[in-house]
Amino acid sequence: MKNKQFGMVLPIILLSYFMILLDNSIVFTSTVKIAQDLQMSTQALSWVTNAYALTFGGLLMLGGRAGDLFGRRRVFLIGLLIFSFGSLMVGVSVNGIMIIVMRAVQGIGSAILAPTTLALLMDSYSGNMRTRAIIYYGATGGLGASFGLVIGGVIASYTTWRLGFLLNVPIGILMMLLTLKFVPVSRADTGKLDWPGAILSVIGIILLVYGINGASQPVITIIVAILFLAGFVWQEHRSHNPIMPLRLFADRERSSAYVARFFFLGAMISYFFLTPQAMQNVYHFTPLMAAIGFLPETVPQFIFATLVTRLNTWLTNVQIMLLGTVITTIGLLLAAVVQVQNGYWLAIGLPMIIIGVGQGFTLSPLTVSGVANTDPEIAGSASGVVNTVHQVGSSFGLSVITLLTSGIVSPVMSYNRALVIMTGFMILALLAVINILVAHRTEVNHEH
């Protein structure tokens, strides 16, 4: 696609990706209503999120590689079909077991869709068009998460939580029809799927997310997960058709971008998850008020994410990413210093504006760096790793914070402690971004 127009492929990709992310955030604001309707305990309720996170995180590598091997369009359509079916079944769930199983099915659809959307985008555009398309993709990532909270708040307050899932069905059908009409058939690779690698990675990542998120024996579960993942890396080293080619990590920019994304999302998803709860527990906001209370983050994020393409003309991708990570760190630091008991505007509203600006600047460039310098052969695998790091980082961050604050009864002290840990994660992300900048400087010096 060498013309100046994006055509229909980009809107199809972005809307499909937005749909996946939106659902995850809607669950955050709808959990209380779901528990009441389906008579679910807190333990069972956590599985509405966990079941989705496990299949989504566990199957992402496989989803990314499947697109490389069997053709992106075909795999994308399968993902849409599974996700739409899962959404329909979640929407009509009659008990706890049904909603948990169907959230797992949704996760399978998402694991196929998320890496395939990014790989399709890499196939469809090149040069400056590709960079701009990835920037829109990264911006969609942040918006899906934060707008989901607002939409979820409105849905939970005024209608039924089921609507948030049922809406995906007509959208999914529309996306399938548009894909058949506008997305060209992509060539399939001749290689075979690395089944031992696929099985080891799925078991390893699922055990890791489960160990982090709620296993009764977390230490043993995580040790077993690490053993499986070590076996996976060894298998990838010797496989002729690896599901995750190890040369993905040979590039310093890509590997540092994965580390930065891991900690950035660990901090941000925790912020999205815990801040609406803090507003309800500390300030006694309703779910809808808490969702509206999130607008100081959502609106600047939307505005500044759309400015990234313009900034790209006079700042490099890495400079924008560094600027965004520094601003986000300042926002979290301010929230941690002011503390939640000092009122909504000072403790949440003002830091949120800063965090929104920082996040708007950071997510797209992080995605660009995560797939930098890849060839079409490994584009799907690179997209799979970007999305896996996104998922596992999110689970890791929230679980570490939950673990380190679980003994604190006071919602004020608990949230204040959480903010300090989020700031720590963000500083680690910032160090990884600085490493990318140093790598770029070194490259430039070598060229001269």
C-alpha positions as CSV (number, residue, x, y, z in Angstrom):
1,M,0.0,0.0,0.0
2,K,2.2,2.8,-1.2
3,N,-0.4,5.5,-1.6
4,K,-0.8,8.3,0.9
5,Q,-4.2,7.1,2.2
6,F,-4.6,4.5,5.0
7,G,-7.7,3.1,3.4
8,M,-10.0,0.7,5.3
9,V,-7.4,-1.6,6.7
10,L,-6.3,0.7,9.5
11,P,-9.8,1.4,10.9
12,I,-10.6,-2.3,10.8
13,I,-7.4,-3.1,12.8
14,L,-7.8,-0.2,15.3
15,L,-11.5,-1.0,16.0
16,S,-10.8,-4.7,16.5
17,Y,-7.9,-3.9,18.9
18,F,-10.0,-1.3,20.7
19,M,-12.8,-3.9,21.2
20,I,-10.5,-6.3,23.0
21,L,-9.1,-3.7,25.4
22,L,-12.4,-2.1,26.1
23,D,-13.8,-5.3,27.4
24,N,-11.1,-5.8,29.9
25,S,-11.7,-2.3,31.4
26,I,-15.5,-2.7,31.4
27,V,-15.0,-5.7,33.7
28,F,-13.1,-3.5,36.2
29,T,-16.1,-1.3,36.7
30,S,-18.8,-4.0,36.5
31,T,-17.4,-6.6,39.0
32,V,-19.8,-5.6,41.8
33,K,-22.9,-6.0,39.6
34,I,-21.7,-9.3,38.1
35,A,-21.1,-10.7,41.6
36,Q,-24.7,-9.7,42.7
37,D,-26.4,-11.0,39.5
38,L,-24.6,-14.4,39.4
39,Q,-24.1,-14.9,43.2
40,M,-20.4,-15.1,43.0
41,S,-17.9,-15.0,45.9
42,T,-14.9,-12.6,45.8
43,Q,-12.6,-15.6,45.1
44,A,-14.8,-16.7,42.1
45,L,-15.2,-13.2,40.9
46,S,-11.4,-12.7,40.6
47,W,-11.6,-15.6,38.0
48,V,-13.7,-13.5,35.7
49,T,-10.5,-11.4,35.1
50,N,-8.0,-14.2,35.7
51,A,-9.6,-16.7,33.2
52,Y,-9.3,-14.1,30.5
53,A,-5.8,-13.0,31.5
54,L,-4.6,-16.6,31.5
55,T,-5.7,-17.6,28.0
56,F,-5.0,-14.2,26.6
57,G,-1.4,-14.0,28.0
58,G,-0.7,-17.8,27.5
59,L,-1.7,-18.0,23.9
60,L,-0.3,-14.7,22.6
61,M,3.0,-16.1,21.2
62,L,1.1,-18.9,19.5
63,G,-1.4,-16.4,18.1
64,G,1.4,-14.2,16.7
65,R,3.2,-17.1,15.1
66,A,0.0,-18.6,13.7
67,G,-0.5,-15.4,11.6
68,D,3.0,-15.7,10.2
69,L,2.4,-19.4,9.2
70,F,-1.2,-19.6,8.1
71,G,-1.8,-16.1,6.6
72,R,-2.8,-13.0,8.7
73,R,-6.2,-12.5,7.2
74,R,-7.4,-16.0,7.8
75,V,-6.1,-16.1,11.4
76,F,-7.6,-12.6,12.1
77,L,-11.0,-13.8,10.9
78,I,-10.8,-16.9,13.2
79,G,-9.8,-14.6,16.1
80,L,-12.8,-12.3,15.5
81,L,-15.2,-15.3,15.3
82,I,-14.0,-16.8,18.6
83,F,-13.9,-13.4,20.4
84,S,-17.5,-12.5,19.2
85,F,-18.8,-15.9,20.2
86,G,-17.2,-15.7,23.6
87,S,-18.6,-12.2,24.1
88,L,-22.1,-13.4,23.2
89,M,-21.9,-16.3,25.7
90,V,-20.5,-14.0,28.5
91,G,-23.4,-11.6,27.9
92,V,-26.0,-14.4,28.3
93,S,-24.2,-16.2,31.2
94,V,-26.5,-17.7,33.8
95,N,-24.0,-18.6,36.5
96,G,-20.4,-18.1,37.7
97,I,-18.9,-21.2,36.0
98,M,-20.4,-20.2,32.6
99,I,-19.1,-16.6,32.7
100,I,-15.6,-17.8,33.8
101,V,-15.4,-20.4,31.0
102,M,-16.6,-18.0,28.4
103,R,-14.2,-15.3,29.5
104,A,-11.4,-17.9,28.9
105,V,-12.9,-18.3,25.3
106,Q,-12.8,-14.5,24.9
107,G,-9.2,-14.6,26.0
108,I,-8.4,-17.2,23.2
109,G,-10.0,-14.9,20.6
110,S,-8.0,-11.9,22.0
111,A,-4.7,-13.9,21.9
112,I,-5.2,-14.5,18.2
113,L,-6.5,-10.9,17.4
114,A,-4.0,-8.8,19.4
115,P,-0.7,-9.9,17.7
116,T,-2.4,-10.4,14.3
117,T,-3.8,-6.8,14.3
118,L,-0.3,-5.4,14.8
119,A,1.3,-7.8,12.2
120,L,-1.4,-6.9,9.6
121,L,-0.6,-3.3,10.2
122,M,3.1,-4.0,9.5
123,D,2.2,-5.9,6.3
124,S,-0.1,-3.2,5.0
125,Y,2.0,-0.1,5.4
126,S,5.7,0.9,5.0
127,G,8.0,3.7,5.8
128,N,6.5,6.9,7.4
129,M,2.9,5.5,6.9
130,R,3.8,2.4,9.0
131,T,5.2,4.6,11.8
132,R,2.1,6.7,11.8
133,A,-0.1,3.6,11.8
134,I,1.8,2.1,14.7
135,I,1.4,5.4,16.6
136,Y,-2.4,5.3,16.1
137,Y,-2.3,1.6,17.2
138,G,-0.4,2.5,20.4
139,A,-2.8,5.4,21.1
140,T,-5.7,3.0,20.7
141,G,-4.1,0.7,23.3
142,G,-4.2,3.4,26.0
143,L,-7.6,4.7,25.0
144,G,-9.2,1.3,25.1
145,A,-8.0,0.8,28.6
146,S,-9.0,4.2,30.0
147,F,-12.3,4.8,28.0
148,G,-13.3,1.3,29.0
149,L,-13.5,2.6,32.6
150,V,-15.8,5.5,31.7
151,I,-18.0,3.4,29.4
152,G,-18.1,0.6,32.0
153,G,-19.2,3.1,34.7
154,V,-22.0,4.3,32.5
155,I,-23.1,0.8,31.5
156,A,-22.9,-0.5,35.1
157,S,-24.9,2.5,36.5
158,Y,-27.6,2.9,33.9
159,T,-28.1,-0.5,32.1
160,T,-26.9,-4.0,32.7
161,W,-23.2,-5.1,32.6
162,R,-24.3,-7.7,30.0
163,L,-24.6,-4.9,27.4
164,G,-20.8,-4.2,27.5
165,F,-20.3,-7.8,26.2
166,L,-23.3,-8.1,23.8
167,L,-22.2,-4.9,22.0
168,N,-19.2,-6.8,20.7
169,V,-21.3,-9.3,18.7
170,P,-22.6,-6.8,16.0
171,I,-19.2,-5.0,16.0
172,G,-17.4,-8.4,15.5
173,I,-19.8,-9.4,12.7
174,L,-19.3,-6.0,11.0
175,M,-15.5,-6.4,11.3
176,M,-15.6,-9.8,9.7
177,L,-17.6,-8.5,6.7
178,L,-15.2,-5.5,6.3
179,T,-12.1,-7.8,6.6
180,L,-13.5,-10.1,3.8
181,K,-14.1,-7.0,1.6
182,F,-11.0,-4.8,2.3
183,V,-8.1,-6.8,3.8
184,P,-6.1,-8.6,1.1
185,V,-5.4,-12.3,1.5
186,S,-1.9,-12.5,3.0
187,R,0.6,-15.2,2.0
188,A,1.1,-18.1,4.3
189,D,4.6,-19.1,5.3
190,T,5.8,-22.6,4.4
191,G,7.3,-23.4,7.8
192,K,5.8,-25.7,10.4
193,L,4.5,-24.6,13.8
194,D,6.9,-25.3,16.6
195,W,4.5,-27.4,18.8
196,P,6.9,-28.3,21.6
197,G,7.7,-24.5,21.9
198,A,4.0,-23.6,21.7
199,I,3.1,-26.1,24.5
200,L,6.0,-25.1,26.8
201,S,5.2,-21.3,26.3
202,V,1.5,-21.7,26.9
203,I,2.0,-23.8,30.1
204,G,4.9,-21.5,31.3
205,I,3.0,-18.2,30.8
206,I,-0.3,-19.6,32.2
207,L,1.5,-20.9,35.3
208,L,3.4,-17.6,35.7
209,V,0.2,-15.5,35.4
210,Y,-1.6,-17.9,37.7
211,G,1.2,-17.9,40.2
212,I,1.2,-14.1,40.2
213,N,-2.6,-13.8,40.3
214,G,-4.0,-16.2,42.8
215,A,-2.4,-19.6,43.1
216,S,-2.7,-21.1,46.7
217,Q,1.1,-22.0,46.4
218,P,2.4,-19.0,44.5
219,V,6.2,-19.6,45.0
220,I,6.1,-23.2,43.9
221,T,3.8,-22.3,40.9
222,I,6.2,-19.5,39.8
223,I,9.2,-21.8,40.1
224,V,7.5,-24.4,37.9
225,A,6.5,-21.7,35.5
226,I,10.2,-20.5,35.2
227,L,11.3,-24.1,34.6
228,F,8.8,-24.4,31.7
229,L,9.8,-21.0,30.3
230,A,13.5,-22.0,30.5
231,G,12.6,-25.2,28.6
232,F,10.7,-23.0,26.1
233,V,13.8,-20.7,25.5
234,W,16.0,-23.8,25.0
235,Q,13.5,-25.3,22.5
236,E,13.5,-21.9,20.6
237,H,17.2,-22.0,20.5
238,R,17.3,-25.4,18.7
239,S,14.1,-25.1,16.6
240,H,14.2,-24.4,12.9
241,N,10.7,-22.7,13.0
242,P,10.7,-21.0,16.5
243,I,7.4,-19.6,17.8
244,M,9.6,-16.8,19.3
245,P,12.8,-16.3,17.3
246,L,15.5,-15.5,19.8
247,R,17.0,-12.9,17.4
248,L,14.0,-10.7,18.4
249,F,16.0,-10.0,21.6
250,A,19.4,-9.5,19.9
251,D,18.3,-5.9,19.0
252,R,18.9,-3.6,22.0
253,E,16.1,-1.3,21.2
254,R,13.5,-4.0,21.0
255,S,14.6,-5.9,24.1
256,S,14.7,-2.6,26.2
257,A,11.3,-1.6,24.8
258,Y,9.9,-5.0,26.1
259,V,11.4,-4.3,29.6
260,A,10.0,-0.7,29.5
261,R,6.6,-1.9,28.4
262,F,6.5,-4.6,31.2
263,F,7.0,-2.1,34.0
264,F,5.1,0.8,32.4
265,L,2.0,-1.4,32.1
266,G,2.6,-2.9,35.5
267,A,2.2,0.7,36.9
268,M,-0.5,1.9,34.7
269,I,-3.0,-1.0,34.8
270,S,-2.6,-1.0,38.6
271,Y,-3.4,2.7,38.5
272,F,-6.5,2.1,36.3
273,F,-7.7,-0.7,38.6
274,L,-7.0,0.8,42.0
275,T,-7.9,4.5,41.5
276,P,-11.6,4.1,40.7
277,Q,-11.8,1.9,43.8
278,A,-10.0,4.5,45.9
279,M,-12.4,7.2,44.7
280,Q,-15.3,4.9,45.8
281,N,-13.8,3.8,49.1
282,V,-12.2,7.1,50.2
283,Y,-14.4,9.8,48.7
284,H,-17.6,7.6,48.5
285,F,-18.1,8.2,44.7
286,T,-20.6,6.1,42.9
287,P,-19.2,3.9,40.0
288,L,-20.3,6.5,37.5
289,M,-18.8,9.4,39.4
290,A,-15.5,7.4,39.7
291,A,-15.6,6.8,35.9
292,I,-16.2,10.6,35.3
293,G,-13.5,11.3,37.9
294,F,-11.1,9.5,35.5
295,L,-11.7,12.0,32.6
296,P,-8.7,14.2,33.7
297,E,-6.6,11.2,32.7
298,T,-8.5,10.1,29.6
299,V,-9.0,13.4,27.8
300,P,-5.3,14.6,27.9
301,Q,-4.3,11.1,26.9
302,F,-6.5,11.2,23.8
303,I,-5.3,14.7,22.9
304,F,-1.6,14.1,23.4
305,A,-1.7,10.6,21.7
306,T,-2.9,12.3,18.5
307,L,-0.1,14.9,18.7
308,V,2.6,12.2,18.5
309,T,2.6,12.0,14.7
310,R,3.1,15.8,14.5
311,L,5.9,15.7,17.1
312,N,7.6,13.0,15.1
313,T,8.6,15.6,12.4
314,W,11.0,17.3,14.8
315,L,11.6,14.7,17.6
316,T,12.7,11.1,17.2
317,N,10.5,8.2,18.4
318,V,12.9,7.6,21.4
319,Q,12.9,11.3,22.4
320,I,9.1,11.3,22.5
321,M,9.1,8.1,24.5
322,L,11.6,9.5,27.0
323,L,9.5,12.7,27.4
324,G,6.3,10.7,27.9
325,T,7.9,8.3,30.5
326,V,9.4,11.3,32.4
327,I,6.1,13.1,32.5
328,T,4.2,9.9,33.6
329,T,6.8,9.4,36.4
330,I,6.3,13.0,37.6
331,G,2.5,12.5,37.7
332,L,2.8,9.3,39.8
333,L,5.4,10.9,42.1
334,L,3.1,13.9,42.6
335,A,0.2,11.6,43.5
336,A,2.4,9.6,45.9
337,V,3.7,12.7,47.6
338,V,0.3,14.5,47.9
339,Q,-1.5,11.4,49.1
340,V,-5.2,10.5,48.6
341,Q,-6.6,12.0,51.9
342,N,-5.9,15.5,50.6
343,G,-8.9,15.6,48.4
344,Y,-9.8,14.6,44.8
345,W,-8.4,17.6,42.9
346,L,-5.0,17.7,44.5
347,A,-4.4,14.0,45.0
348,I,-6.0,12.5,41.9
349,G,-7.3,15.2,39.4
350,L,-4.1,17.1,39.0
351,P,-1.7,14.1,38.9
352,M,-4.1,12.5,36.4
353,I,-3.8,15.3,33.9
354,I,0.0,14.9,34.0
355,I,-0.2,11.1,33.8
356,G,-2.7,11.4,30.9
357,V,-0.2,13.6,28.9
358,G,2.7,11.2,29.7
359,Q,0.8,8.1,28.7
360,G,-0.4,9.8,25.5
361,F,3.2,10.3,24.6
362,T,4.6,7.0,25.7
363,L,2.4,4.0,24.5
364,S,2.7,4.6,20.7
365,P,6.5,5.1,20.7
366,L,6.9,2.0,22.9
367,T,5.0,0.0,20.3
368,V,7.2,1.4,17.5
369,S,10.4,0.4,19.4
370,G,8.9,-3.1,20.2
371,V,8.6,-3.9,16.5
372,A,11.6,-1.8,15.3
373,N,14.0,-3.3,12.8
374,T,12.0,-6.5,12.1
375,D,11.5,-8.2,8.8
376,P,8.1,-9.6,7.6
377,E,9.2,-13.1,8.6
378,I,9.2,-12.3,12.3
379,A,6.7,-9.4,12.4
380,G,4.0,-11.7,13.9
381,S,6.4,-13.0,16.5
382,A,7.5,-9.5,17.4
383,S,3.9,-8.4,17.8
384,G,3.2,-11.5,19.9
385,V,6.1,-10.6,22.3
386,V,4.9,-6.9,22.5
387,N,1.4,-8.1,23.5
388,T,2.7,-10.8,25.8
389,V,4.9,-8.4,27.7
390,H,1.9,-6.0,27.9
391,Q,-0.4,-8.7,29.4
392,V,2.1,-10.3,31.8
393,G,3.5,-6.9,32.9
394,S,-0.1,-5.8,33.7
395,S,-0.8,-9.0,35.8
396,F,2.6,-8.8,37.5
397,G,2.3,-5.2,38.5
398,L,-1.2,-5.4,39.9
399,S,-0.5,-8.7,41.7
400,V,2.7,-7.4,43.3
401,I,0.9,-4.3,44.5
402,T,-2.1,-6.4,45.8
403,L,0.4,-8.7,47.7
404,L,2.3,-5.8,49.2
405,T,-0.9,-3.9,50.3
406,S,-3.1,-6.9,51.3
407,G,-2.3,-6.5,55.1
408,I,-3.4,-2.8,55.2
409,V,-7.1,-2.4,56.3
410,S,-7.3,1.4,55.7
411,P,-8.2,2.2,52.1
412,V,-6.2,5.5,52.4
413,M,-3.0,3.8,53.6
414,S,-3.4,1.0,51.1
415,Y,-3.8,3.3,48.1
416,N,-0.9,5.5,49.2
417,R,1.4,2.5,49.5
418,A,0.3,1.3,46.1
419,L,1.2,4.7,44.6
420,V,4.7,4.4,45.9
421,I,5.1,1.0,44.3
422,M,3.7,2.2,41.0
423,T,6.2,5.1,41.0
424,G,9.0,2.5,41.5
425,F,7.8,0.5,38.5
426,M,7.7,3.7,36.4
427,I,11.3,4.5,37.4
428,L,12.3,1.1,36.1
429,A,10.5,1.7,32.8
430,L,12.3,5.1,32.6
431,L,15.7,3.4,33.0
432,A,14.9,1.0,30.2
433,V,13.9,3.9,27.9
434,I,17.1,5.7,28.7
435,N,19.0,2.5,27.7
436,I,17.3,2.7,24.2
437,L,18.4,6.4,24.0
438,V,22.0,5.4,24.8
439,A,21.9,2.6,22.2
440,H,20.8,5.0,19.6
441,R,23.5,7.5,20.5
442,T,26.1,4.7,20.3
443,E,24.8,3.6,16.9
444,V,25.0,7.2,15.6
445,N,28.6,7.6,16.9
446,H,29.6,4.3,15.2
447,E,28.2,5.5,11.9
448,H,30.2,8.7,12.1
